[in-house]
Amino acid sequence: MVRSAELEKESVVVDELISIDREPQRCECDHGDETAYAPCGRKAKWRVTIDCVCGEGHPRRVEILCSRCLRTARQEFGREAITARRL
């Protein structure tokens, strides 16, 4: 009886994950000011890896972006620092 309760709980968790994946992903690019995060919200099409360009050796960042924000990121960081893959 305990085992069936555990399986039922796992089933609910998996169902919640599936429903999350069915919705279109939204762009995560921050359009807010310094005090608050305000995501872009357009439909995301790209999984983008951004390498550190400041020279201090920061780790890569991964962001989910729309085409417009990807273009802006390429202008800001340079084409060499960005790897983009379609979602």
JOPE-V557862 format. One record per pair of residues at least 24 apart in sequence whose C-alpha atoms are under 6 Angstrom apart, sorted by the first residue. I is the first residue (numbers start at 1). J is the second residue. D is the distance in whole Angstrom. If there is no record, write none. Layout:
# JOPE-V557862
I;J;D + I;J;D
This chain:
# JOPE-V557862
27;64;6 + 27;65;4 + 27;66;5 + 28;64;6 + 28;65;6 + 45;86;6 + 45;87;5 + 46;85;6 + 46;86;5 + 46;87;5 + 47;84;6 + 47;85;5 + 48;83;6 + 48;84;4 + 49;82;6 + 49;83;5 + 50;81;6 + 50;82;5 + 51;81;5
